[in-house]
Amino acid sequence: VQLQASGGGLVQAGGSLRLSCTISGRTNVRYAGGWFRQTPGKEREFVAGINWSGSTTQYADSVKGRFTISRDNAKKSVYLQMTGLKPEDTAVYFCAARGGQILSSTVVYLRSDDYGSWGQGTLVTVSS
C-alpha cells in the first residue's frame, strides 16, 4: 500500500490547515490510520489516530481540542484538520496506516511501531 500526504504549508499562529492522506494499493483491506509529526533531532511523535470505520479517535494531549482526525473510506483518505495552530506545531507531519483490521475493531494505534505503511511527510510551518 502507498500513502500520499499533502496539505502542509506556512501559516500564521492561530491559523488553520487541513492535511490529507490518500491510500492506494491494497484498498480492499481495512486500515486504521494515524498522523505523527517530527522535528529535527526529536523522535516521531503521535498526533492523532482513528480506527478503520472512523468511530473511534485519539489525540495527543498537546493537540486535543485543536486538531480533528477524520476519514472518508469511499475516497480512501484520512484527514487532519488543524486549527489554532501554534509555533510549536511546526514539524513534518506523516500519515500512517495499519491494515488487517476486523469489521468490529475500534482499535486506535498510538505507537509508530504499530504502523506498517507511511506517507512521505508534509511540512507544516507556523510563524509567530
C-alpha positions as CSV (number, residue, x, y, z in Angstrom):
1,V,0.0,0.0,0.0
2,Q,1.2,3.5,-0.7
3,L,0.3,6.7,1.2
4,Q,0.4,10.2,-0.2
5,A,0.3,13.1,2.3
6,S,-0.5,16.7,1.2
7,G,-1.7,20.0,2.6
8,G,1.2,21.3,4.5
9,G,2.4,24.8,4.2
10,L,3.2,28.1,6.0
11,V,0.6,29.6,8.3
12,Q,0.5,32.2,10.9
13,A,-0.1,31.3,14.6
14,G,-3.8,30.9,15.2
15,G,-4.4,29.8,11.6
16,S,-5.7,26.5,10.2
17,L,-4.6,23.8,7.8
18,R,-6.1,20.6,6.6
19,L,-3.8,17.7,5.8
20,S,-4.9,14.9,3.6
21,C,-3.6,11.3,3.2
22,T,-4.7,9.2,0.3
23,I,-4.2,5.4,0.4
24,S,-3.6,3.4,-2.7
25,G,-2.7,-0.2,-3.5
26,R,-4.5,-2.9,-1.4
27,T,-7.5,-0.8,-0.6
28,N,-9.8,-3.8,-0.1
29,V,-8.2,-4.1,3.3
30,R,-9.5,-2.2,6.4
31,Y,-6.9,0.2,7.6
32,A,-6.5,2.1,10.9
33,G,-5.0,5.5,10.3
34,G,-2.7,7.8,12.2
35,W,-0.9,11.1,12.0
36,F,2.6,11.6,13.5
37,R,5.0,14.6,13.5
38,Q,8.7,15.0,13.8
39,T,11.1,17.9,14.3
40,P,14.9,17.8,13.8
41,G,16.6,15.9,16.5
42,K,13.5,14.5,18.0
43,E,11.6,11.2,17.7
44,R,8.5,10.9,15.7
45,E,5.5,11.6,18.0
46,F,1.9,10.6,17.8
47,V,-0.6,13.3,17.0
48,A,-3.9,11.6,16.3
49,G,-5.3,8.2,15.4
50,I,-8.5,6.8,14.0
51,N,-9.9,3.3,13.7
52,W,-10.9,1.8,10.4
53,S,-14.5,2.9,10.5
54,G,-13.9,6.3,11.9
55,S,-16.0,5.6,15.1
56,T,-13.0,6.0,17.5
57,T,-10.3,8.6,17.6
58,Q,-7.5,9.5,20.0
59,Y,-5.3,12.6,20.3
60,A,-2.1,13.7,21.9
61,D,-2.7,16.0,24.8
62,S,-0.9,18.8,23.0
63,V,-3.4,18.9,20.2
64,K,-6.7,18.0,21.9
65,G,-9.4,20.5,21.2
66,R,-7.5,22.0,18.2
67,F,-7.0,19.1,15.8
68,T,-9.5,16.7,14.4
69,I,-8.8,13.5,12.6
70,S,-11.4,12.0,10.2
71,R,-11.6,9.7,7.2
72,D,-13.6,9.0,4.1
73,N,-13.2,5.4,3.2
74,A,-15.0,5.9,-0.1
75,K,-12.2,8.3,-1.0
76,K,-9.6,6.1,0.7
77,S,-8.4,9.1,2.6
78,V,-7.6,10.2,6.1
79,Y,-7.6,13.9,7.1
80,L,-6.2,16.0,9.9
81,Q,-7.9,19.4,10.4
82,M,-5.6,21.6,12.4
83,T,-6.9,24.8,14.0
84,G,-5.5,27.2,16.5
85,L,-2.0,26.4,15.2
86,K,0.9,27.3,17.4
87,P,4.6,27.7,16.5
88,E,5.3,24.5,18.5
89,D,3.2,22.6,16.0
90,T,5.8,23.3,13.3
91,A,7.0,19.8,12.1
92,V,7.0,17.4,9.3
93,Y,3.7,15.5,9.5
94,F,3.4,11.9,8.5
95,C,0.4,9.8,7.8
96,A,0.4,6.1,8.6
97,A,-1.8,3.1,8.1
98,R,-2.1,-0.3,9.6
99,G,-4.1,-2.9,7.6
100,G,-5.8,-6.1,8.6
101,Q,-8.5,-4.5,10.8
102,I,-11.5,-6.7,11.5
103,L,-15.0,-5.5,11.0
104,S,-15.8,-4.9,14.7
105,S,-12.4,-3.3,15.5
106,T,-12.5,0.0,17.4
107,V,-8.7,0.0,18.0
108,V,-6.7,3.1,17.5
109,Y,-2.9,2.7,17.4
110,L,-0.7,5.2,19.2
111,R,2.8,3.9,18.6
112,S,4.8,4.4,15.4
113,D,5.8,0.7,15.6
114,D,2.2,-0.3,15.3
115,Y,2.0,1.0,11.7
116,G,3.4,-0.7,8.7
117,S,2.8,1.9,6.0
118,W,3.9,5.5,5.9
119,G,3.5,8.5,3.7
120,Q,6.4,10.8,2.7
121,G,5.7,13.6,5.1
122,T,4.4,17.1,4.6
123,L,5.9,20.2,6.2
124,V,3.8,22.4,8.4
125,T,5.4,25.7,9.5
126,V,3.6,28.0,11.9
127,S,5.0,31.5,12.2
128,S,4.6,33.6,15.4
